[in-house]
Amino acid sequence: MVDGFVLVPLYLPTLFSPFWTLDSFWQVVLGGMTEFVCIAYFVGMHAKYGQTLGKRVARVRVVSTLDETPIGWAAALRRERPWLIFVPLAVVYDLTWITGDANGDAGTQLPYAPDPMMTIYYMWLAADIGCALVNKKRRSLHDYIGGTVVVRTT
């Protein structure tokens, strides 16, 4: 929750701009950029300090599973790889829906359909959380991808 409070100001321009409609091209672009800034926050904080501000408050740290040392940039990027894939795909999907049909006819907005990227996102999130609930060290899927584990600090 602490990280959410830290990052929520980044979303305010996207959510409350009086100049954009919900299907605005620029709102999607700004939303995608905001997501990348959030990913950069997690990658940077985990790589440099081993914890975000929220993890610091909770007194936990992300470390390597091999030797419980700081993870560094490579593991931090691997750990966030699912989001580095989902965000661009979601932005491309949303921009395609807003700007025209699948044949490239600009101005011909596609009929509304459930966003498959959101479906994939929620499936991933459920699997990520579910994984943490069923293993001894409470490692999420993104921990397995990054070769990391979250440990308590003193």
Stockholm file with secondary structure:
# STOCKHOLM 1.0

chainA/1-154         MVDGFVLVPLYLPTLFSPFWTLDSFWQVVLGGMTEFVCIAYFVGMHAKYGQTLGKRVARVRVVSTLDETPIGWAAALRRERPWLIFVPLAVVYDLTWITGDANGDAGTQLPYAPDPMMTIYYMWLAADIGCALVNKKRRSLHDYIGGTVVVRTT
#=GR chainA/1-154 SS CHHHHHHHHHHHHHHHCTTCCTTCHHHHHHHHHHHHHHHHHHHHHHHHHSSCHHHHHHTEEEEETTTSCBCHHHHHHHHTHHHHHHHHHHHHHHHHHHHBCTTCCBTCCCCCCCCHHHHHHHHHHHHHHHHHHHSTTCCCHHHHHHTEEEEECC
#=GC SS_cons         CHHHHHHHHHHHHHHHCTTCCTTCHHHHHHHHHHHHHHHHHHHHHHHHHSSCHHHHHHTEEEEETTTSCBCHHHHHHHHTHHHHHHHHHHHHHHHHHHHBCTTCCBTCCCCCCCCHHHHHHHHHHHHHHHHHHHSTTCCCHHHHHHTEEEEECC
//
